[in-house]
Amino acid sequence: MSEKKSRVRNRLHGKKRSVLAAAVLLLAAAAGVIIGTQLLHGDQEVSFSQVEESQIPKEIATDIIPEYKTLERALACMIDDDVYVVVTRGEKPTSGFQLSVERIVIEEENDKSNLAVYAKFTDPQKKTAISQVITYPVQVVKTDLKKLPDTIELRIQY
């Protein structure tokens, strides 16, 4: 009887290994599909550099930032054949709120381009001295793009 139990137990372990192997193959295939889809759609990293506040083009400083600073969004604009991305975080009640553009990707699908802007939002540390003043965190970056995208999307990371 124990020999029979041993064979049954071995079969069960074999089935568990088969199910585990099938699950690993399924996950690998799904990852391949996701990566392949991104490659086929032409997703590509966009090079950019941060623009210091004193170097922000006048059109952005006087027209775009004042109009959008109270909103949380990403905008793209072309000035003198250069594409700039402006990320605004909205109105904040104190100092210490920051943002930084971490990554920009152009996604192509159905002959449309979407600019995905990944921005990291940082809140003030608890129990830290901060100024009780309304702030409007903004960051402007200059990209290597030669034309404006069809759409732009802000993807926030904390």
Secondary structure, DSSP 8 states (H G I E B T S, - for coil): -HHHHHHHHHHHHHHHHHHHHHHHHHHHHHHHHHHHHHHHTT-EE--EEE--GGGS-HHIIIIIHHHHTTSEEEEEEEETTEEEEEEEE--BSSS--EEEEEEEEEEEETTEEEEEEEEEEE---TT-----S-B--EEEEEES-SS--SEEEEEEE-
